[in-house]
Every structure is written in C-alpha cells, then in structure tokens.
Amino acid sequence: MGRYKQAFAAVGLTIAVAAAVGCSTAGSHASAPPGSSAGGGQVRAAPTESNPPGDIPDNQAYVAYRPAGGTFTGFTVKVPEGWARTSQGDTTVFTDKLNTITITTAPAPSAPTTGSVSGTVVPKLRAHTPKFASPKVSEVTRHAGRVVLLTYQGDSAKDQVTGKVVRDAFERYAYYHSGHEVNLTLSGPVNADNVDPWRIVSDSVAWR
C-alpha cells in the first residue's frame, strides 16, 4: 500500500505544479490596463466621446453683445443668453459648461486671406494649442461679408475639479472692417451638435 500512496502523492504534486505554472503564464500575457502603453510613455490626444456633452439647446435664446471698450467697438454679435463673460483688453470670452466663444479685435492694414491665416495664425495655434491637429482654411460668406474660416481640433485645458481633458473642435472666423480685424472663435467638444448655434453666432456679426 505504501507504494500506491507514494504514487498518488506524486500525481498530486505534478497537478499542483502545472496549475501554478498555468497561472503564472496567464498573468504574464494579461493585457495592459486601459490608458497605458506597452511601448511606454507615448502621449496621445484626449479621446473623442461618442455622445459628448456640450450640445447647445435648440431653444437657446441669444442677445446682442457690443464691446464697450478696446481698439474697435464698431460691431455687434449675438451670443447665447446667460453665458458667463470675462473681458481682458481686446479679448472677450463667453463660456457655458464645455462651450466657449472668444472674440478678439485688432488693427489690421488689410483683410485676412487664406494665405495669411495659413502662414501666420496656424503656426501660432500649433505652438500654443495642446494636440493641435487637422487645420483647414477656407473662405466662407456670412451676413457681414466674406470671412476666412479656420477649423481645427485640440485638447481642452484640464478640468480643475475632475482632471478630465476634452477633445475640442474649433471654428475661427476672421472678419475685416474699417482697418480692423475681428476674430470670432467658437469651440466645444468634438461631435457635439452645435452646427446651428454656431451658424447663428457667426452670421450675427454686424458693423455699426
């Protein structure tokens, strides 16, 4: 009987060793946790959400904004009612949740062109916008006349509370009137359905 006991003990030991090796092998091939990189250290743009927040409601009301100071006050533009406003020098910013409207003015000797925006504006934005990508420059017509439109994408600043970074889409319109350039930049999460609100705002620029 002693020999049978020894044989059973040997079989049990073999099974235990095989199970331990199997667990170790499975662990060595486990996938890296989400967000990590097998190559290590690669920095990527913020992910685009399939259903991002940031849609401006269809019943949003708009009010006319007219700059009270700065180098050029000869225009008005409609902005969503109730959005927070901050101003510094010739720049005014309206924000609500993840959407932003930025208005800047500056003296200009001539009207902007697709060439001037491509050659001057795009490099500056590339240097200062995190994960700047997909720039496209074109001419479009709005009620105020011919304007140069620059569309691009970039990462938002990190949320101070959640630490989350959002992938944003930008529309930058360059208007010109009476020796001054007015730049209107509209931004919000990529895939947010703000086509109509942004058209209302960009079409509302009027000279006084």
C-alpha positions in Angstrom: 0.0 0.0 0.0 2.9 2.4 0.7 3.9 2.4 -3.0 0.3 3.4 -4.0 0.3 6.2 -1.5 3.6 7.5 -2.9 2.3 7.3 -6.4 -0.9 9.3 -5.6 1.3 11.9 -3.8 3.5 12.3 -6.8 0.5 12.8 -9.1 -0.9 15.4 -6.8 2.3 17.3 -6.7 2.5 17.2 -10.5 -1.0 18.7 -10.8 -0.2 21.5 -8.3 2.9 22.5 -10.1 1.1 22.5 -13.5 -1.6 24.7 -12.1 0.9 27.2 -10.6 2.8 27.4 -13.9 -0.5 28.0 -15.8 -1.5 30.9 -13.5 1.9 32.4 -13.9 1.8 32.2 -17.7 -1.7 33.7 -17.9 -0.6 36.6 -15.7 2.4 37.3 -17.9 0.2 37.7 -21.0 -2.5 39.9 -19.3 -3.4 43.0 -21.3 -2.1 46.3 -20.1 -4.6 48.4 -18.1 -6.7 50.9 -20.1 -4.8 54.1 -20.8 -1.3 52.5 -20.5 1.1 52.0 -23.4 3.0 48.8 -24.0 5.8 50.9 -25.6 5.7 53.2 -22.5 5.5 57.0 -22.4 3.6 57.8 -25.6 1.4 60.9 -25.2 -1.9 60.9 -27.1 -4.7 63.3 -27.7 -7.7 63.2 -25.5 -10.2 60.6 -26.6 -13.3 61.7 -28.6 -16.5 60.7 -26.8 -19.3 59.1 -28.9 -22.0 61.0 -27.1 -20.2 64.1 -25.7 -21.8 66.7 -23.5 -21.8 70.2 -24.9 -24.9 70.3 -27.2 -26.4 73.8 -27.0 -30.2 73.5 -26.5 -32.4 74.2 -29.6 -34.4 76.7 -27.5 -31.3 78.7 -26.5 -32.0 82.5 -26.6 -29.4 84.9 -27.9 -28.6 88.5 -27.0 -26.6 91.2 -28.9 -23.2 92.0 -27.5 -21.4 95.2 -28.3 -17.9 95.9 -26.9 -17.8 98.9 -24.7 -14.1 99.5 -25.0 -10.9 98.3 -26.7 -9.4 99.3 -30.0 -12.5 98.6 -32.1 -16.2 98.9 -30.9 -17.9 99.2 -34.3 -19.7 95.9 -34.4 -22.3 93.7 -32.6 -22.5 89.9 -32.4 -25.2 87.7 -30.9 -24.2 85.4 -28.1 -26.2 82.8 -26.0 -28.1 84.5 -23.2 -26.9 83.6 -19.7 -23.3 82.6 -20.6 -20.5 83.8 -18.3 -18.5 86.7 -19.7 -14.9 87.7 -19.0 -13.0 90.5 -20.7 -9.4 91.5 -20.8 -8.1 94.2 -23.2 -9.4 93.5 -26.7 -10.5 89.9 -25.8 -13.9 88.9 -24.5 -14.8 85.3 -23.7 -18.2 83.7 -23.2 -18.4 80.3 -21.6 -21.0 77.8 -20.6 -20.1 74.3 -19.4 -17.8 72.9 -22.2 -18.5 75.5 -24.9 -16.6 78.8 -25.4 -17.0 81.9 -27.6 -13.9 84.1 -27.9 -13.9 87.5 -29.6 -10.7 89.4 -30.2 -10.1 92.7 -32.1 -7.0 94.3 -33.5 -6.0 96.9 -36.0 -5.1 95.4 -39.4 -3.8 97.1 -42.6 -5.6 94.7 -44.8 -8.2 92.0 -44.8 -7.1 88.5 -43.8 -6.7 85.9 -46.5 -6.4 82.1 -46.6 -2.7 82.6 -47.2 -2.2 84.9 -44.2 -4.1 82.7 -41.9 -2.3 79.6 -43.0 1.1 81.2 -42.8 0.7 83.2 -39.6 -2.2 82.0 -37.5 -1.9 78.3 -37.9 1.8 78.1 -36.7 0.9 80.2 -33.6 -2.0 78.0 -32.7 0.1 74.8 -33.3 2.6 76.1 -30.8 0.0 77.0 -28.1 -2.9 74.5 -28.6 -2.4 71.1 -26.9 -2.5 68.3 -29.5 -3.3 70.8 -32.3 -4.5 68.9 -35.4 -6.5 68.9 -38.7 -6.2 72.6 -39.6 -8.3 73.6 -42.7 -8.5 77.1 -44.0 -11.3 78.3 -46.4 -13.3 81.4 -47.4 -16.9 81.5 -46.5 -19.7 84.1 -46.7 -21.6 85.4 -43.7 -24.0 88.3 -43.4 -21.1 90.6 -42.6 -19.4 89.7 -45.8 -16.5 87.4 -46.9 -14.6 85.9 -44.0 -11.7 83.4 -43.6 -12.6 80.3 -41.7 -10.1 78.1 -39.9 -11.3 74.8 -38.4 -9.0 72.6 -36.3 -9.0 70.4 -33.2 -7.2 70.5 -29.9 -7.3 69.3 -26.3 -9.0 71.5 -23.7 -7.4 72.6 -20.5 -7.6 70.1 -17.7 -10.7 70.4 -15.6 -9.6 71.8 -12.2 -12.2 69.5 -10.3 -12.3 66.3 -12.3 -8.9 66.5 -14.0 -10.6 65.5 -17.3 -9.4 66.7 -20.7 -11.9 67.0 -23.6 -11.1 66.9 -27.3 -12.4 70.1 -28.8 -13.4 71.3 -32.3 -12.7 74.9 -33.2 -14.2 77.3 -35.7 -12.2 80.5 -36.1 -13.8 83.3 -38.3 -11.7 86.3 -39.3 -13.8 89.4 -40.2 -12.4 92.7 -41.5 -13.9 96.2 -41.4 -12.6 99.8 -41.4 -9.0 98.8 -40.8 -9.7 96.3 -38.0 -9.9 92.6 -37.8 -12.4 90.8 -35.6 -11.7 87.2 -34.8 -14.6 85.0 -33.6 -13.6 81.6 -32.3 -16.3 79.0 -31.4 -15.3 75.8 -29.6 -16.9 72.8 -28.0 -16.4 69.0 -27.7 -15.8 67.1 -30.9 -19.1 65.5 -32.1 -21.3 67.9 -30.2 -24.2 69.0 -32.4 -23.7 72.8 -32.4 -23.8 73.5 -36.1 -27.0 75.6 -35.9 -25.9 77.7 -32.8 -22.5 78.4 -34.3 -24.1 79.5 -37.6 -26.4 81.8 -35.7 -23.4 83.4 -33.9 -21.1 83.6 -36.9 -23.9 85.0 -39.1 -24.9 87.7 -36.5 -21.8 89.9 -36.8 -22.9 93.3 -37.9 -21.0 96.5 -38.5 -22.2 99.8 -36.9 
